[in-house]
Amino acid sequence: MAIVSRGFRGRREADPRLPPGQYLERGFPVLSAGPTPRTDLSTWTFSIGGATGPRATWSWAELTALPADDVVVDIHCVTKWTKLDTSWRGVSLDRLLDAVEVADDEQYALAHCDGGYTTNVPLADLRGGRAWIAYQYDGAPLPPEHGGPARLLIPHLYFWKSAKWVRRVDLLTDDQWGFWEKLGYHQYGDPWKEQRYWGD
């Protein structure tokens, strides 16, 4: 006679790197709000701008010639999966922001992407070695389905903030919500506080 119910294996050890409500994912799910854009690198650019337009623009060759960081980070999707120890290469937003004049009252940023996607983030979350324009994943060019040729990488926030196919970041004096934020996702998205939706 079995004295342990089927499926019972005792208390599972929780990985301290898993935020509340998350499960460990060993693959890399593809989630997108629309079709995957295909970009010609000869015409690709990335800009930092504001209300008056671009302040600095880099071509693909210029961006990838800048000093880059190799980072290993955990990423957390709002759909509750977490992938540990992901490996990226990209240019720090610190370096790019240092190339433009930022007004004291510009405390917010709005990322714009191919396909019309946008997402908002406080400017402070792009500084301090916490955010990159990533163009390689796991030692290879970033695949289009994962945001290539380049995406934002802001691993301390839910992964929808790490906008795919990023082309421009505007610096703003007020917080303007992006695509998913307008549809009910949290305006900030801290996985450790389970800030998934409005009111969380």
Helices and strands as residue ranges (DSSP letters): E 23-24, E 45-50, E 53-59, H 60-65, E 69-76, E 81-92, H 93-97, E 108-113, E 118-122, G 123-126, E 132-137, E 140-141, G 144-146, E 151-153, G 159-161, E 166-172, H 179-182, G 191-193
